[in-house]
Amino acid sequence: MSGSESESAGNVLLRLYIAGASPSSGRALSNLRAFCEKHFGSCPEVEVVDVVKDAKQALADGVIVTPTLVRLAPAPPQKIVGDLSDEARLRAAFELPAIDA
């Protein structure tokens, strides 16, 4: 892991929107934790919002599909919809360099 990757983890604010205990919500949280541990050594704090219990917060952030990850900081905000299994999309959202295939 490069110094720039470990430094960026401390400045990242994340919000993960889920829908109850659905399988895709569980996969999204698990995939996010695995990605962060792989690239940052640990996962930054993640605010998990269950849209079943707090639909107003989801609407305020323009989230209509779950699971959705919102990277709030650093600016500009980024959104990723799905179970977060696409590492290339996560790397782009975290502004990490792409890996050549």
N, CA, C and O atoms as a GROMACS GRO file, in nm:
protein
  404
    1MET      N    1   0.086  -0.118   0.000
    1MET     CA    2   0.000   0.000   0.000
    1MET      C    3   0.090   0.122   0.000
    1MET      O    4   0.186   0.129   0.077
    2SER      N    5   0.060   0.217  -0.083
    2SER     CA    6   0.140   0.337  -0.092
    2SER      C    7   0.102   0.435   0.018
    2SER      O    8  -0.006   0.424   0.076
    3GLY      N    9   0.189   0.530   0.046
    3GLY     CA   10   0.162   0.632   0.146
    3GLY      C   11   0.037   0.712   0.114
    3GLY      O   12  -0.039   0.747   0.204
    4SER      N   13   0.016   0.742  -0.016
    4SER     CA   14  -0.100   0.823  -0.051
    4SER      C   15  -0.230   0.749  -0.025
    4SER      O   16  -0.330   0.811   0.011
    5GLU      N   17  -0.230   0.617  -0.042
    5GLU     CA   18  -0.351   0.540  -0.013
    5GLU      C   19  -0.381   0.542   0.135
    5GLU      O   20  -0.497   0.560   0.174
    6SER      N   21  -0.280   0.522   0.221
    6SER     CA   22  -0.306   0.519   0.364
    6SER      C   23  -0.344   0.657   0.416
    6SER      O   24  -0.425   0.667   0.509
    7GLU      N   25  -0.289   0.762   0.360
    7GLU     CA   26  -0.324   0.897   0.402
    7GLU      C   27  -0.467   0.931   0.366
    7GLU      O   28  -0.535   0.998   0.443
    8SER      N   29  -0.515   0.885   0.249
    8SER     CA   30  -0.649   0.922   0.205
    8SER      C   31  -0.757   0.858   0.290
    8SER      O   32  -0.867   0.913   0.297
    9ALA      N   33  -0.731   0.747   0.356
    9ALA     CA   34  -0.833   0.680   0.437
    9ALA      C   35  -0.876   0.767   0.554
    9ALA      O   36  -0.993   0.762   0.593
   10GLY      N   37  -0.786   0.847   0.610
   10GLY     CA   38  -0.819   0.930   0.725
   10GLY      C   39  -0.912   1.045   0.691
   10GLY      O   40  -0.977   1.099   0.780
   11ASN      N   41  -0.920   1.084   0.566
   11ASN     CA   42  -1.002   1.198   0.525
   11ASN      C   43  -1.134   1.157   0.462
   11ASN      O   44  -1.209   1.243   0.415
   12VAL      N   45  -1.164   1.029   0.460
   12VAL     CA   46  -1.280   0.978   0.389
   12VAL      C   47  -1.400   0.968   0.484
   12VAL      O   48  -1.389   0.913   0.593
   13LEU      N   49  -1.515   1.022   0.440
   13LEU     CA   50  -1.640   1.008   0.513
   13LEU      C   51  -1.737   0.932   0.424
   13LEU      O   52  -1.762   0.972   0.311
   14LEU      N   53  -1.791   0.823   0.476
   14LEU     CA   54  -1.878   0.735   0.398
   14LEU      C   55  -2.014   0.717   0.462
   14LEU      O   56  -2.027   0.717   0.584
   15ARG      N   57  -2.114   0.703   0.378
   15ARG     CA   58  -2.250   0.670   0.424
   15ARG      C   59  -2.300   0.558   0.333
   15ARG      O   60  -2.303   0.572   0.211
   16LEU      N   61  -2.339   0.446   0.394
   16LEU     CA   62  -2.390   0.331   0.318
   16LEU      C   63  -2.538   0.316   0.346
   16LEU      O   64  -2.580   0.297   0.461
   17TYR      N   65  -2.616   0.324   0.241
   17TYR     CA   66  -2.761   0.306   0.251
   17TYR      C   67  -2.794   0.160   0.222
   17TYR      O   68  -2.754   0.105   0.120
   18ILE      N   69  -2.867   0.099   0.315
   18ILE     CA   70  -2.908  -0.040   0.301
   18ILE      C   71  -3.059  -0.050   0.322
   18ILE      O   72  -3.123   0.046   0.366
   19ALA      N   73  -3.115  -0.165   0.289
   19ALA     CA   74  -3.257  -0.190   0.313
   19ALA      C   75  -3.270  -0.311   0.404
   19ALA      O   76  -3.277  -0.425   0.359
   20GLY      N   77  -3.272  -0.284   0.533
   20GLY     CA   78  -3.285  -0.391   0.631
   20GLY      C   79  -3.171  -0.490   0.624
   20GLY      O   80  -3.056  -0.453   0.599
   21ALA      N   81  -3.204  -0.617   0.646
   21ALA     CA   82  -3.103  -0.722   0.649
   21ALA      C   83  -3.101  -0.801   0.518
   21ALA      O   84  -3.081  -0.922   0.518
   22SER      N   85  -3.121  -0.733   0.407
   22SER     CA   86  -3.122  -0.801   0.277
   22SER      C   87  -2.985  -0.858   0.244
   22SER      O   88  -2.884  -0.805   0.290
   23PRO      N   89  -2.979  -0.966   0.166
   23PRO     CA   90  -2.850  -1.024   0.128
   23PRO      C   91  -2.758  -0.924   0.058
   23PRO      O   92  -2.638  -0.921   0.085
   24SER      N   93  -2.813  -0.841  -0.030
   24SER     CA   94  -2.727  -0.746  -0.102
   24SER      C   95  -2.672  -0.639  -0.007
   24SER      O   96  -2.560  -0.591  -0.028
   25SER      N   97  -2.748  -0.602   0.094
   25SER     CA   98  -2.698  -0.505   0.193
   25SER      C   99  -2.581  -0.564   0.272
   25SER      O  100  -2.481  -0.496   0.297
   26GLY      N  101  -2.594  -0.690   0.311
   26GLY     CA  102  -2.486  -0.758   0.383
   26GLY      C  103  -2.361  -0.771   0.298
   26GLY      O  104  -2.250  -0.750   0.347
   27ARG      N  105  -2.380  -0.806   0.170
   27ARG     CA  106  -2.265  -0.817   0.079
   27ARG      C  107  -2.197  -0.683   0.061
   27ARG      O  108  -2.074  -0.675   0.059
   28ALA      N  109  -2.276  -0.576   0.048
   28ALA     CA  110  -2.218  -0.443   0.028
   28ALA      C  111  -2.130  -0.404   0.147
   28ALA      O  112  -2.019  -0.356   0.128
   29LEU      N  113  -2.179  -0.426   0.267
   29LEU     CA  114  -2.100  -0.390   0.386
   29LEU      C  115  -1.974  -0.476   0.395
   29LEU      O  116  -1.866  -0.425   0.426
   30SER      N  117  -1.988  -0.604   0.368
   30SER     CA  118  -1.873  -0.695   0.371
   30SER      C  119  -1.770  -0.658   0.263
   30SER      O  120  -1.651  -0.653   0.291
   31ASN      N  121  -1.817  -0.631   0.141
   31ASN     CA  122  -1.726  -0.593   0.032
   31ASN      C  123  -1.656  -0.460   0.061
   31ASN      O  124  -1.538  -0.444   0.030
   32LEU      N  125  -1.728  -0.366   0.120
   32LEU     CA  126  -1.668  -0.236   0.153
   32LEU      C  127  -1.558  -0.254   0.256
   32LEU      O  128  -1.450  -0.199   0.241
   33ARG      N  129  -1.586  -0.331   0.360
   33ARG     CA  130  -1.484  -0.354   0.464
   33ARG      C  131  -1.360  -0.423   0.406
   33ARG      O  132  -1.248  -0.385   0.437
   34ALA      N  133  -1.382  -0.524   0.323
   34ALA     CA  134  -1.269  -0.596   0.262
   34ALA      C  135  -1.187  -0.503   0.174
   34ALA      O  136  -1.064  -0.507   0.179
   35PHE      N  137  -1.252  -0.421   0.092
   35PHE     CA  138  -1.182  -0.326   0.006
   35PHE      C  139  -1.098  -0.229   0.088
   35PHE      O  140  -0.981  -0.206   0.058
   36CYS      N  141  -1.158  -0.172   0.191
   36CYS     CA  142  -1.087  -0.074   0.273
   36CYS      C  143  -0.968  -0.136   0.345
   36CYS      O  144  -0.861  -0.075   0.352
   37GLU      N  145  -0.986  -0.257   0.398
   37GLU     CA  146  -0.874  -0.322   0.466
   37GLU      C  147  -0.762  -0.354   0.369
   37GLU      O  148  -0.644  -0.344   0.404
   38LYS      N  149  -0.797  -0.391   0.247
   38LYS     CA  150  -0.696  -0.422   0.145
   38LYS      C  151  -0.618  -0.298   0.105
   38LYS      O  152  -0.496  -0.304   0.090
   39HIS      N  153  -0.685  -0.185   0.088
   39HIS     CA  154  -0.620  -0.066   0.035
   39HIS      C  155  -0.578   0.037   0.139
   39HIS      O  156  -0.488   0.117   0.113
   40PHE      N  157  -0.640   0.036   0.256
   40PHE     CA  158  -0.610   0.136   0.358
   40PHE      C  159  -0.560   0.075   0.488
   40PHE      O  160  -0.512   0.148   0.575
   41GLY      N  161  -0.570  -0.056   0.504
   41GLY     CA  162  -0.531  -0.119   0.629
   41GLY      C  163  -0.645  -0.126   0.730
   41GLY      O  164  -0.643  -0.209   0.820
   42SER      N  165  -0.743  -0.040   0.715
   42SER     CA  166  -0.863  -0.042   0.798
   42SER      C  167  -0.970   0.036   0.724
   42SER      O  168  -0.943   0.107   0.627
   43CYS      N  169  -1.092   0.023   0.772
   43CYS     CA  170  -1.202   0.092   0.706
   43CYS      C  171  -1.229   0.223   0.778
   43CYS      O  172  -1.236   0.225   0.901
   44PRO      N  173  -1.245   0.332   0.703
   44PRO     CA  174  -1.284   0.457   0.768
   44PRO      C  175  -1.423   0.438   0.829
   44PRO      O  176  -1.493   0.342   0.798
   45GLU      N  177  -1.461   0.528   0.915
   45GLU     CA  178  -1.592   0.519   0.977
   45GLU      C  179  -1.700   0.526   0.869
   45GLU      O  180  -1.697   0.611   0.780
   46VAL      N  181  -1.795   0.433   0.879
   46VAL     CA  182  -1.904   0.426   0.782
   46VAL      C  183  -2.035   0.446   0.857
   46VAL      O  184  -2.067   0.370   0.949
   47GLU      N  185  -2.110   0.547   0.817
   47GLU     CA  186  -2.244   0.565   0.872
   47GLU      C  187  -2.338   0.477   0.790
   47GLU      O  188  -2.350   0.495   0.669
   48VAL      N  189  -2.403   0.382   0.855
   48VAL     CA  190  -2.496   0.293   0.787
   48VAL      C  191  -2.637   0.344   0.812
   48VAL      O  192  -2.679   0.360   0.927
   49VAL      N  193  -2.710   0.369   0.704
   49VAL     CA  194  -2.846   0.419   0.712
   49VAL      C  195  -2.939   0.314   0.655
   49VAL      O  196  -2.929   0.278   0.537
   50ASP      N  197  -3.030   0.264   0.738
   50ASP     CA  198  -3.129   0.168   0.694
   50ASP      C  199  -3.249   0.246   0.642
   50ASP      O  200  -3.318   0.312   0.720
   51VAL      N  201  -3.275   0.240   0.513
   51VAL     CA  202  -3.382   0.320   0.454
   51VAL      C  203  -3.520   0.276   0.500
   51VAL      O  204  -3.616   0.352   0.490
   52VAL      N  205  -3.530   0.154   0.551
   52VAL     CA  206  -3.657   0.107   0.606
   52VAL      C  207  -3.692   0.190   0.730
   52VAL      O  208  -3.809   0.219   0.756
   53LYS      N  209  -3.589   0.227   0.806
   53LYS     CA  210  -3.609   0.302   0.930
   53LYS      C  211  -3.593   0.452   0.912
   53LYS      O  212  -3.651   0.529   0.989
   54ASP      N  213  -3.516   0.497   0.812
   54ASP     CA  214  -3.486   0.639   0.794
   54ASP      C  215  -3.491   0.678   0.646
   54ASP      O  216  -3.388   0.711   0.587
   55ALA      N  217  -3.609   0.673   0.589
   55ALA     CA  218  -3.624   0.706   0.447
   55ALA      C  219  -3.595   0.853   0.418
   55ALA      O  220  -3.551   0.886   0.308
   56LYS      N  221  -3.619   0.940   0.514
   56LYS     CA  222  -3.596   1.084   0.492
   56LYS      C  223  -3.450   1.113   0.460
   56LYS      O  224  -3.421   1.196   0.374
   57GLN      N  225  -3.358   1.047   0.530
   57GLN     CA  226  -3.215   1.069   0.506
   57GLN      C  227  -3.179   1.025   0.364
   57GLN      O  228  -3.103   1.093   0.295
   58ALA      N  229  -3.234   0.913   0.321
   58ALA     CA  230  -3.207   0.865   0.185
   58ALA      C  231  -3.258   0.964   0.082
   58ALA      O  232  -3.189   0.995  -0.015
   59LEU      N  233  -3.378   1.012   0.102
   59LEU     CA  234  -3.434   1.109   0.008
   59LEU      C  235  -3.353   1.239   0.006
   59LEU      O  236  -3.335   1.299  -0.100
   60ALA      N  237  -3.306   1.281   0.121
   60ALA     CA  238  -3.226   1.404   0.130
   60ALA      C  239  -3.096   1.391   0.049
   60ALA      O  240  -3.047   1.490  -0.006
   61ASP      N  241  -3.041   1.270   0.043
   61ASP     CA  242  -2.918   1.248  -0.034
   61ASP      C  243  -2.946   1.199  -0.176
   61ASP      O  244  -2.853   1.167  -0.250
   62GLY      N  245  -3.074   1.194  -0.214
   62GLY     CA  246  -3.108   1.152  -0.350
   62GLY      C  247  -3.088   1.004  -0.375
   62GLY      O  248  -3.065   0.963  -0.488
   63VAL      N  249  -3.096   0.923  -0.270
   63VAL     CA  250  -3.077   0.779  -0.284
   63VAL      C  251  -3.213   0.713  -0.300
   63VAL      O  252  -3.300   0.726  -0.214
   64ILE      N  253  -3.230   0.641  -0.412
   64ILE     CA  254  -3.358   0.573  -0.435
   64ILE      C  255  -3.340   0.422  -0.453
   64ILE      O  256  -3.439   0.350  -0.464
   65VAL      N  257  -3.217   0.375  -0.456
   65VAL     CA  258  -3.186   0.233  -0.473
   65VAL      C  259  -3.087   0.192  -0.365
   65VAL      O  260  -2.997   0.269  -0.330
   66THR      N  261  -3.104   0.072  -0.312
   66THR     CA  262  -3.008   0.021  -0.215
   66THR      C  263  -2.953  -0.112  -0.264
   66THR      O  264  -3.019  -0.184  -0.339
   67PRO      N  265  -2.831  -0.145  -0.222
   67PRO     CA  266  -2.742  -0.061  -0.143
   67PRO      C  267  -2.677   0.049  -0.227
   67PRO      O  268  -2.652   0.030  -0.347
   68THR      N  269  -2.652   0.162  -0.164
   68THR     CA  270  -2.581   0.273  -0.225
   68THR      C  271  -2.477   0.325  -0.128
   68THR      O  272  -2.508   0.352  -0.012
   69LEU      N  273  -2.354   0.338  -0.175
   69LEU     CA  274  -2.248   0.398  -0.097
   69LEU      C  275  -2.230   0.542  -0.141
   69LEU      O  276  -2.218   0.569  -0.261
   70VAL      N  277  -2.228   0.635  -0.046
   70VAL     CA  278  -2.203   0.775  -0.076
   70VAL      C  279  -2.073   0.813  -0.008
   70VAL      O  280  -2.061   0.804   0.114
   71ARG      N  281  -1.976   0.855  -0.088
   71ARG     CA  282  -1.852   0.910  -0.031
   71ARG      C  283  -1.877   1.059  -0.017
   71ARG      O  284  -1.884   1.131  -0.116
   72LEU      N  285  -1.891   1.105   0.107
   72LEU     CA  286  -1.922   1.245   0.134
   72LEU      C  287  -1.799   1.334   0.128
   72LEU      O  288  -1.807   1.449   0.085
   73ALA      N  289  -1.687   1.282   0.170
   73ALA     CA  290  -1.562   1.357   0.167
   73ALA      C  291  -1.451   1.259   0.134
   73ALA      O  292  -1.458   1.142   0.172
   74PRO      N  293  -1.351   1.304   0.064
   74PRO     CA  294  -1.332   1.440   0.014
   74PRO      C  295  -1.428   1.472  -0.100
   74PRO      O  296  -1.477   1.384  -0.170
   75ALA      N  297  -1.452   1.601  -0.117
   75ALA     CA  298  -1.541   1.650  -0.222
   75ALA      C  299  -1.478   1.624  -0.358
   75ALA      O  300  -1.355   1.618  -0.367
   76PRO      N  301  -1.553   1.610  -0.461
   76PRO     CA  302  -1.699   1.610  -0.468
   76PRO      C  303  -1.754   1.475  -0.424
   76PRO      O  304  -1.684   1.374  -0.433
   77PRO      N  305  -1.879   1.472  -0.378
   77PRO     CA  306  -1.939   1.346  -0.337
   77PRO      C  307  -1.945   1.247  -0.453
   77PRO      O  308  -1.960   1.286  -0.569
   78GLN      N  309  -1.934   1.119  -0.421
   78GLN     CA  310  -1.942   1.011  -0.520
   78GLN      C  311  -2.047   0.912  -0.473
   78GLN      O  312  -2.062   0.891  -0.353
   79LYS      N  313  -2.119   0.850  -0.565
   79LYS     CA  314  -2.216   0.746  -0.531
   79LYS      C  315  -2.185   0.620  -0.610
   79LYS      O  316  -2.149   0.626  -0.728
   80ILE      N  317  -2.200   0.507  -0.543
   80ILE     CA  318  -2.188   0.377  -0.608
   80ILE      C  319  -2.311   0.296  -0.568
   80ILE      O  320  -2.338   0.280  -0.449
   81VAL      N  321  -2.383   0.246  -0.665
   81VAL     CA  322  -2.502   0.165  -0.641
   81VAL      C  323  -2.466   0.019  -0.664
   81VAL      O  324  -2.399  -0.014  -0.761
   82GLY      N  325  -2.510  -0.066  -0.574
   82GLY     CA  326  -2.488  -0.210  -0.590
   82GLY      C  327  -2.419  -0.268  -0.470
   82GLY      O  328  -2.404  -0.201  -0.367
   83ASP      N  329  -2.376  -0.394  -0.482
   83ASP     CA  330  -2.319  -0.464  -0.366
   83ASP      C  331  -2.169  -0.438  -0.346
   83ASP      O  332  -2.105  -0.505  -0.265
   84LEU      N  333  -2.116  -0.342  -0.419
   84LEU     CA  334  -1.976  -0.298  -0.405
   84LEU      C  335  -1.875  -0.407  -0.437
   84LEU      O  336  -1.766  -0.411  -0.381
   85SER      N  337  -1.912  -0.496  -0.528
   85SER     CA  338  -1.820  -0.602  -0.568
   85SER      C  339  -1.729  -0.561  -0.684
   85SER      O  340  -1.634  -0.633  -0.717
   86ASP      N  341  -1.756  -0.446  -0.747
   86ASP     CA  342  -1.676  -0.399  -0.860
   86ASP      C  343  -1.562  -0.313  -0.808
   86ASP      O  344  -1.578  -0.194  -0.779
   87GLU      N  345  -1.445  -0.375  -0.797
   87GLU     CA  346  -1.330  -0.306  -0.739
   87GLU      C  347  -1.287  -0.184  -0.821
   87GLU      O  348  -1.242  -0.085  -0.764
   88ALA      N  349  -1.300  -0.190  -0.952
   88ALA     CA  350  -1.261  -0.076  -1.036
   88ALA      C  351  -1.346   0.047  -1.002
   88ALA      O  352  -1.294   0.159  -0.995
   89ARG      N  353  -1.476   0.027  -0.981
   89ARG     CA  354  -1.564   0.140  -0.946
   89ARG      C  355  -1.530   0.193  -0.807
   89ARG      O  356  -1.533   0.314  -0.785
   90LEU      N  357  -1.497   0.105  -0.714
   90LEU     CA  358  -1.458   0.150  -0.580
   90LEU      C  359  -1.327   0.228  -0.586
   90LEU      O  360  -1.313   0.331  -0.520
   91ARG      N  361  -1.230   0.179  -0.664
   91ARG     CA  362  -1.102   0.250  -0.677
   91ARG      C  363  -1.126   0.390  -0.732
   91ARG      O  364  -1.065   0.486  -0.685
   92ALA      N  365  -1.213   0.402  -0.830
   92ALA     CA  366  -1.243   0.534  -0.887
   92ALA      C  367  -1.309   0.624  -0.784
   92ALA      O  368  -1.275   0.742  -0.774
   93ALA      N  369  -1.402   0.572  -0.707
   93ALA     CA  370  -1.472   0.651  -0.607
   93ALA      C  371  -1.379   0.699  -0.497
   93ALA      O  372  -1.397   0.807  -0.441
   94PHE      N  373  -1.278   0.619  -0.465
   94PHE     CA  374  -1.180   0.656  -0.364
   94PHE      C  375  -1.060   0.728  -0.424
   94PHE      O  376  -0.963   0.760  -0.354
   95GLU      N  377  -1.067   0.754  -0.555
   95GLU     CA  378  -0.961   0.824  -0.626
   95GLU      C  379  -0.826   0.755  -0.615
   95GLU      O  380  -0.723   0.818  -0.598
   96LEU      N  381  -0.831   0.621  -0.626
   96LEU     CA  382  -0.709   0.541  -0.628
   96LEU      C  383  -0.674   0.511  -0.773
   96LEU      O  384  -0.764   0.505  -0.857
   97PRO      N  385  -0.546   0.493  -0.804
   97PRO     CA  386  -0.510   0.464  -0.942
   97PRO      C  387  -0.570   0.333  -0.989
   97PRO      O  388  -0.584   0.238  -0.912
   98ALA      N  389  -0.605   0.327  -1.116
   98ALA     CA  390  -0.658   0.205  -1.176
   98ALA      C  391  -0.548   0.101  -1.186
   98ALA      O  392  -0.430   0.134  -1.195
   99ILE      N  393  -0.589  -0.024  -1.182
   99ILE     CA  394  -0.495  -0.135  -1.199
   99ILE      C  395  -0.508  -0.184  -1.342
   99ILE      O  396  -0.618  -0.216  -1.386
  100ASP      N  397  -0.396  -0.189  -1.414
  100ASP     CA  398  -0.399  -0.239  -1.552
  100ASP      C  399  -0.422  -0.388  -1.552
  100ASP      O  400  -0.360  -0.462  -1.475
  101ALA      N  401  -0.512  -0.433  -1.639
  101ALA     CA  402  -0.543  -0.576  -1.646
  101ALA      C  403  -0.444  -0.648  -1.732
  101ALA      O  404  -0.455  -0.770  -1.750
   0.00000   0.00000   0.00000
